[in-house]
Amino acid sequence: MLDEANGKSMSIIVTKGTLDWAYPPFILATTAAAMGLNVTMFFTFYGLGLLKKDLNLKISTLGNPAMEMPMGGAHMAMPNILAALPGASSLTSAMMKNMIRKKGVASIEELRDLAVEADVRLIACQMTMDLFEYKLDDMIPGLTIGGAATWVEAATKCDINLYI
């Protein structure tokens, strides 16, 4: 809900589509929208997958040395070598989804629905749609299809611009 008196605005470029990288843009967008900011999200490259109707988000330990999972009262670091094992991403994804559910954290689908309800403008990158051969039918309804110029036009009017 845009607070016209506030007049503040924010744009976010979303480039990552894994479970752990999906949370920051949606949490920031829904929080900003709840605070009355006009929010635009531009989904490009792997971030575009977050707009697909059917999500099956995963997480990987590869290249993520900060990834630690709470286990037995401590925090266990997930070594990069774990990513080379068959089924590792399924294991770490299941662990993270279980932790999210146990802690009562909203799912990405729920956060995405909140963004839609809050009138966050969701722009799907046309070039990426073409590149990855996504069809509009693959995506959630209500998207704006546009390119970099569409985002730039919105971003030049925004008080806050984020790249995630």
N, C-alpha and C positions, 0 to 999 in steps of 0.2 A: 504494500500500500504506500504509494508515494505521498509524502507530506509536502504539499505544494509550498507551504510557508517555509519549510526547511530548504527545499530546492537543491539539496546535495545529491550527488550522483557518483556511481562507481562502475567501472568496467573491469572484467576479469577475462584474460585469455587463458583457456583451459587446454593444455597440450598433453596431459598424461591420462591414461585410462585404467590404471591398476586400482585395486581396492584402496590402498593406502593413500594414493594421490588423488582419489576422487573426493575424499572428505574435505580437505581445505577449501576448494573453491565453492562447494555447495554450502558449507557452514558459514563462510564469509558472506556469500551472496544472500542467504536467507536471513542472517543476522542483520545485515545492512538494510535489507528490504523491510524487516520488522522495525527497524529504527527510522523508517521513512525515507530512505535513500532510493533513488531510481537506479536500478541495477541492470546491467547488460553483461551477459556471458557469451564469449565467442569460443566455440568448440572447434578445434582444428587438430589435424593429425590424430594421434591416439586418443586424445581427449574426446574426439567426435563419437567414439564408441559409447560414451556415457549417455548419449541421447537415443541409443537403440532401445526399442520396446523391451526386448528381452536381454537382461544383463546377467552375465555369469562372471563377475569380477574376480580376479585372482591377485595374489601378492607374490613377490619373489624376494628371496634373500640376496640374489645376485646384485652386487654393486650397492648394497645397503648395509654398511657396517654398523650403523646406528640401530639397526633392528634388534630389539630385545623383547622377549616374551616373558611375562611373569609366570614362574613355575616354582611351586613348592616354597613360596615366601621369598624367593629371590628372582633375579632377572637373568635369563639365559640368552646370551648373544647367539645369533644365528650365523654361523660361518658361511662364507661364500661358497665353499666346497659343497655345502648341502644342496645348493642349486643344481649341481651336476647329477645328483641322484634321481633315479626315476621316481616320479610321484612327489617330489619335494615341494613343488609349487602347490599341488593339491593339499598336501599336509599343512603347509604354512597358511594357505588360504582358509582351510577348515579351522585351524587354530584361531586365526584372527576373527573369522565370522562368529565362532563360538564365544570368544571374548566380548565381541561387540554385543551379541545377544544377551549374554550374562550381565553385562554392565548397563543394559537398557539404552544403549546408544542407537539412535535412529539409523535405519538402513539408508543406503544411497538412493534407493527407489523412493523412500519416504521423504528424504531431503529434496530430491528432485521434484516430487509432487508439491512440496511446500513452496519451492521456488516458482512453480507454475501458478499456484494459488496466489502468491504474493506479486504476481505480474512481473516477475523477472523476465527480461527479454532474452530469449535463448536463440543465438545465431549459430546455425550449422554451416560450416565452411563448404561452399560449393566445390572448390577445387579438391578438397579432401574427399567429399562425397564421390566425385568423379574418379579420383585416384584409387580409392578403396572399393569402388563399384558398389556403394551403398545406394539403396533406393529410398525414396521418401516414405514408402510403405514400411521400411525397416525401422523407422524412427517414431518417436512419440509425436502426437499431434501438437499443433500450435507453434511450430518453430518458424523462425525467419531464416530463409536461405540467403546467404550472402558471402561475400569475399572479404579480403583484407580492407578494401575501401569502405565496406559497410561498417566494419569495426572501427576504422580510423575516424569515420564521420561521428560515431557515437563517442569514441574516446576523447576527441578534441573538445567535447562539451562536458567531460567528466572532471570531478574534483579529485578522484582517486582512480588510478589505473594500476592493475596488478597483473603479473605474468606468473602463472602457476603451471 
